[in-house]
């Protein structure tokens, strides 16, 4: 591997071409997206789980999510070049050309939508296409224009479990939209915590994040607190609709109150240390909640 440029006094080793293309698809974010879609598929499969259907859902969702991430980086390559956290990414660092990345992202995204049409159903494919389009063509440009971009971006971020449900049944009942609301509300404290930690880098890149326009953190803290508190009753709704039982209700209540406590603690006097704890809590909360949901759903 070749030696890269110096950053903060350390030598960065250049990744391989294959590693660059894998990283362009943001595999960790894509994994979380795939898991939420898998949960939607699992929860919708009341008459028996089709493993092939689940695998098709996960693969198609992964392709669409990876494509959206690549196209986002093509659009924001000038921003990434200005930010410390992202300036060594493959496109701004010059290891992958924007043209190659555009072709790659388009093939992944549209290929994923086509795969879902052929392997699953049209409803799931339309949701995948809406997720891809809203992320790339609405959320991404709004990041330069308004601090409301976080709320807008939470919409495509919350659609994968709905798409998973549609993949299993071809329908979109209210239970599927409850999963949407859970993931939507979770994203508010999750992303605002990260935006607070990286607010100076976002400002350097020219992105209109709420934390950039709110140096004292009062408005940011209010959004974090409200989002986490609203998440508690919404996360209990699956039981009220008969989708889950007492095990999930108890676990969701405990997890929701603990997560809200960390969020309110951070929101009162925001600082980077508290934001890091909140970000960590958010990473633990959602997988734990979805795991309890699936465990509750298993046959007794």
N, C-alpha and C positions, 0 to 999 in steps of 0.2 A: 504493500500500500504506500502511496506517495505521502510525503509530508505536506501538511497544509500550512495556512497562514497562522501567525502568532495572535493569540487573543488572551489578554490579561496575563501576559508573560508566559503562557503555556503553549506548547506546540499541539495543534489540532491535526490529527491524522485523517487524511482524506478517505472517505468510505469508497467502496467499490461501486461500479456502475449499477450492478444489481441491487446493492444496498440502497443506493440513491432512489431507484425506482420504487422499491418497497417502501421507503420512508416517505416518499411523495404521497402515498396513499394513506398516511397516518395510521399505521396498523393498530395502535393502542386505542385510538378513538373509534376506528372501524370495528374493533372487537367489541367495544361497549355497545355500539349501534346494533351489531349482529345479535348480541345477547338479549337486548331489549326486544328485538323482532322475534327471537326464538321464544321468549316468554309470552308474547302475544299469541304466537302460534300454539304454544302448549296450553295456555289458558282457554283457548277457543276450542280445543280438541276434546269435546265432551264425549263423543262417541268412539273414542279410540285414537291414539296418537299414531300418525303415519311418519315413520322415521325418514322415508324418502322425501315426503313433503316438507318435513322440518329441514332436512339438508338442502333441498332446493331453495327454501326460504332464506336460509343463512347465507348460501352462496350468492344468490341474487342480490340480497341486501348488502352483502359485503362489497360486491362489484359497484353498486350504485354509490355507496358511502365512500369507497376509495376514489371513484371518479369525481365526486363532488369535492373531495379534499384536494385532489390534483388541480382541478380547474380553479378552485379558490386561490391556490398558490400561484397559478399563472396570472390571475387577475391582480394579485397583491404583491407581485415580485418587487415592485419599487418600494413598497412599504416594508417588506421583509428585509430589503437591503439596508434600511435605516435602523432597524432594531437589533440590539445586541443578541436577543434570544433567537432570532431567525436569520441573521445575515449569513450564516454558514449553511443554510439550506441549499439544496442542489441547484435551484434556478438562480437565485441572486448570486450564488458563488460561482456561477458559470459552468457547472459540471453537467447540467442538462439544459438544453436550449428551450426557450418558451414554446417554440414551434413543436418540438418533440413532445414536450409535456402536454401541450394542447391536444395533440393526436392521442396520446396515451390516456389522458383524462376523459376524452370524448368516447374512446373505445370502451373504457371501463364503465362509464356511466350509462351510455346508450346500450351497451352490451348487457348490462345488468337488467335494464328495463325489458329488453327483448327476451332475455332468459326467463324472467318472471312471467311474461306473456305466454311463452311456450311451455314452461314447466308447471305453472300454477294457474292464474286466472287474470282476467282483464282488470278487475277491481284492484287487486294487489299491485298490478303493473301501473295503473293510473296513480295510485298513491306514491309509488316509487318515483315516477316521473315528476309528480308535484313536489316531492321532497328534493329531488335533484335541482329542479328549476328554481324553486324558492330559495334554496341555499345559495346557488351560484348567481342568479340574476336579480334577487331582491336583497337578501341579507348581506351578501358580500359588498355590493356598492354602498349600501346604507351605512356601513361601518365608517365611511369617510364623511358622512353627512349628518348623522343624528345619533344621539346617545340612546335612542329608542331601539337601536339595532339589536341589543341583547334580547329584548322581548320578541322582536320579529324573528330572530335567529332561533329562538326556543321553539318555534312552530315546526320547522323541518326537523329539529332535534327530537321532537316528541312524536313524530309520525311513524317511526319504525315499528313500535309495538302494535299500532293500528294496522299497519301493513302486514304484520305477522298474523293478526287476527283474520284479516281479509284473505290472506293466503290459505288459511285453514278452512274457511267457510264461504268465502265469496261475498260476505255480508259485513255491515258496519253497525252493529247494535250499540246501545248506550254503554255496555260494559267495555267495549273497545275504546270508547272516548274517555272513560274514566282512567284507563291506562295512559291515554294521551295527557290528561290533566296532571296525573301524578308526575310524569317525566317532565312536563312543561314547568310546573312549579318548582321541581327540584333544581332545574337549570338556573333559576334566578339567583339563589344564594351561591350555587356552585360556580357560575361564571363571574359573578360580581366579586367573589372572594379572589379568584384568579386575577380579575381586572384590577383589583386594588393592589395586589402584590406587584403587578407589572405595569402600574399606571404611568410611571415615568417612561418606560419603553414604548408604551402605546402613544404617549404624547410625542415622543421622538419620531414615531412613524406617521404621525398625523391622523390617527384614528380617533373618532369622536366617541370614546367610551364614556360612560357615566362617571367613572372614577376620575377621568381627566378633567371634566367640567365641574367636579365637586371635590375640590382639594381638601376640605375639612371632613368629608365623608358623611355629612348629615343625611343627604338624600340617598346616598348609597346604602347607608345603614338602615334607613327606613324601608327601602326596597328589600333588603336582605331579611329583615325581621318579618315584614308582611308576607313575603314569599314562603318563608319557613313555617310561619304560624298557620297560613292557609293550607299548607301541605298536610298538616295533622288531620283535620277532618276529611279532606279529600282522599287521603290514603286509607281511611276507614270505610269509604263508600263501597268497595268491592264486597265487603261482608253484608252491607245493607241491601245490596242488589242480589245477594245469594250466590255470588261468584266464589266467595271464600267463606271460611267458618271461623270458629272461636280462636283457633291457633294463630291464624293470620291477624285477626283483630287485635289480639293481645300483643303480638310481636310488632305490628305496625304502630300501635299506640306507644309502646315503649321506645321504639326507634324514632318515631316522630317527635316525641317530647324531648328526647336526648338531643336530636339534631337541632330542634328549635332553640333549646337552651344554649347551645354553642353559638348559634346564629345571633340570638338576642345579645349574648355576652359580647360578641364581636361588634355588633351594630351600635352599641352604646358609645364606645370610644374606639373607632376603627384604627388599627395599626397593622403593620405587616405581619407581626408575630401571630396576632389573633386571626388574621386572614388566612395564614397558613394552616392553623388548627381547624378553621372552618372548612377550608378546601379539603383537608384530610378527612374530616368528618363526612363531607359530602361524598367522597370516594367510597367510604365504608357504607354509608347509609343506603344508597340505591341498590347495589348488589345484594346487600343483606335483606332489604325489603322484598326484592324480587325472589330471592331464595326462599324466604318464609312463605311468600305467596304460592310458589310452586310446590313446596313441601305440604302445605295445607291442601293443595289440590290433589295430591297423590291418593289413590284408593286406600281406604282403611284396611 
